[in-house]
């Protein structure tokens, strides 16, 4: 599975806007009061290098993780750079280039002769936090080398990788492999070490020195299963590394392990919003933008390897809901801390009116995640072109000996409309993803388009996979002619035979509910409470999970009418539902109180203190 060269692609729509916001945030230097008696200035060079010089006056409020922030920063800007100058004004490209050069030069000047960074290390001792930070430095340096082809950077990355080769035996001891189940040490885990796999594979590709690939294989054998995952970001980063190792080795045992871990995470490690909690510790109620980015990327990678529909569907759910929800109004990425409890369907912020931007990690890793998403909107091989995610994109790709030019325009996820034009000499199959939630159309409420469905509409039923997507629920025209959709493995297949192909796809968006099970997410992953016990529901509009714009009163029940009023203003969706205090009140329209709902992803453009996403919902009331 291939992705188009980013220099040949012009991205538009919401994804483009979010990428530019994220990139500009990383170029901004802003003094922040991190805590009492501690201010810092991300993303100044002094701030980014603070944990390499162990500064007492600058750096992250989380302490010094020796290369963590500089490594993440270099990695994120290296990933986003190919877009700059193509998507955005030239000043953004130049700003990224200058900042990268300055930070990388500062990093190289601080590398110790032994290959590591930061404070001097004692021989024979393990350093969980420093090692985790070094993993990001190794990945960042190798990604920058792929961009700049600077031999000094490659030399520094190899010196760091050689330090891993030397110290690997320390990480095979019982002391190193012990689980630390403590809220104040929840990020000090064995996967502090194992997420080095990603960088080791990268340095192998750059240097072709087998010792680095061999070490990556050894580390992969030490990876603990999900049952021992305490900190989701470190564990998910380890899995991303295992994907990278599989791509290099084609070792099917790695793929088998990845699919096994995915099954466990999907069954017992996710929030109803498609994201993950920060820690799997009883009583912990926050998320982390880094984990959401990781989970989304894992699913994109697994789809590209296996082409199993569940992975691309999970990627979209995470992307359009929890991941976008985590992006702050300033373009950075955040954590929901202290404002609620995800087990009750509420998450939010410590301080009213202030989003908790995690500038020390999530803003950088979230930007990296955005850059990876853009690669998977359109993918291809020698026989097919896939449209996987619906976002404006225009560009060209090289299939065999011929160029394929494409132009996708869409209003998704606000409206179910896609317009696609393709020009190429090559014959191939065009494959457009048919979202799985469309399979529940006869049981949902279509908005904005009329439907003549034989089945009565209702809300509250889970999606039914046995319903055909044909008929009036999905309208497809190919070169001006109406065509019955041919759906295979979740994709609409359209053979391209002539030079030009013009496709119009329209499908009704709908309001529907799903009743998820809820977990306490304690260590070793305690069982979920079934939806039949909680009585709580998610409310969807198409792929988007909805939240009330105004806070619901405790115990209120949401009523979804037959034809909810909805409007789109300045790119933001608003839908009008109602609420009552008891089931008995639902029968009396005089007691209905209007409640405006919107997608949780609109947090970036419409910030709220608390987001509520689980509700008691009454059936349709006419």
Beta strands, then each sheet from edge to edge (+ up, - down):
strand 1: 2-3
strand 2: 9-11
strand 3: 30-35
strand 4: 38-42
strand 5: 346-348
strand 6: 378-380
strand 7: 384-387
strand 8: 393-399
strand 9: 402-410
strand 10: 417-423
strand 11: 428-433
strand 12: 445-447
strand 13: 474-478
strand 14: 481-483
strand 15: 487-488
strand 16: 491-496
strand 17: 500-507
strand 18: 509-514
strand 19: 538-541
strand 20: 544-548
strand 21: 557-561
strand 22: 566-569
strand 23: 572-580
strand 24: 593-599
strand 25: 610-612
strand 26: 616-621
sheet 1: 1+ 6- 7+ 11+ 16- 15+
sheet 2: 2+ 8- 9+ 10- 17+ 13- 14+
sheet 3: 3+ 4-
sheet 4: 5+ 25-
sheet 5: 12+ 18- 19+ 20- 24+ 23- 21+ 26+
sheet 6: 12+ 18- 19+ 20- 24+ 23- 22+
end
